[in-house]
Amino acid sequence: MLYNTRTIFSEDIPIVNNWLYEWGLNRLDENMYPNDGLIMEDDNKNSIYAGFIWIPNSSNMAMIGFITRNPNYKKKLPKGLRTKFVSKLIARCKELGKSIVITWTDNPFLVADFKEIGLIETSNNCSELIAKI
């Protein structure tokens, strides 16, 4: 099976938001999602992973976040596919002209993926907090 990545479309946001809900997480206000990111699909166009990229105005940095997997995708995935997806997100940041990437997660598998491709952990006592104000 082949796996491809494509850029996020606005139509993907409600779908990804439902994935979060199905994982037992809170849905987010759709305006909290950035305009950039990637979806990984199988060769039948079934979405598997989603990840988002925020680009601050005054920085050479990109922020990667809200990486999630489709909870309804039941096919066995090849080892290393999630790491490949994370690598594609970083490559997308480079395409956008950024040379620094920051991310946050409490998912130990994603932490391991990021470390495997060269990111360093700066804190393990951090909480992710978000609000629409």
Residue pairs with C-beta under 8 A, 6 or more apart in sequence:
1 42
1 43
1 75
2 42
2 43
3 40
3 41
3 42
3 43
3 48
3 81
3 84
4 40
4 41
4 43
5 38
5 39
5 40
5 41
5 85
5 88
6 38
6 39
6 41
7 36
7 37
7 38
7 39
7 92
8 35
8 36
8 37
8 38
8 39
8 50
8 52
12 39
12 47
12 50
13 30
13 33
14 30
15 47
16 33
16 50
16 66
16 68
17 27
17 28
17 30
18 27
19 50
19 68
19 69
19 70
19 71
20 26
20 27
20 28
20 66
20 68
21 27
22 71
22 72
23 68
23 71
28 66
28 130
29 132
31 132
32 130
32 132
33 52
33 66
34 52
34 53
34 54
34 55
36 52
36 53
36 54
36 55
36 92
36 96
37 50
37 51
37 52
37 53
37 66
37 89
37 92
38 49
38 50
38 51
38 53
38 85
38 88
38 89
38 92
39 47
39 49
39 50
40 47
40 48
40 49
40 50
40 81
40 85
40 88
41 47
41 48
42 48
42 75
46 70
46 73
47 70
47 73
48 69
48 70
48 73
48 77
48 81
48 85
49 67
49 68
49 69
49 70
49 82
49 85
50 66
50 67
50 68
50 70
51 64
51 65
51 66
51 67
51 68
51 85
51 86
51 89
52 64
52 65
52 66
52 67
53 62
53 63
53 64
53 89
53 92
53 93
53 96
54 62
54 63
54 65
55 62
55 63
55 96
55 98
56 63
59 100
60 97
60 98
60 99
60 100
61 98
61 100
61 101
61 102
62 93
62 96
62 98
62 100
62 101
62 102
63 101
63 102
63 103
64 86
64 89
64 90
64 93
64 101
64 102
64 103
65 103
65 104
65 105
67 85
67 86
67 89
67 105
67 107
67 110
69 82
82 109
82 110
82 113
83 113
83 116
83 117
86 110
86 113
86 114
86 117
87 117
90 101
90 117
93 101
101 119
103 114
103 119
104 126
104 128
105 111
105 114
106 128
111 121
115 121
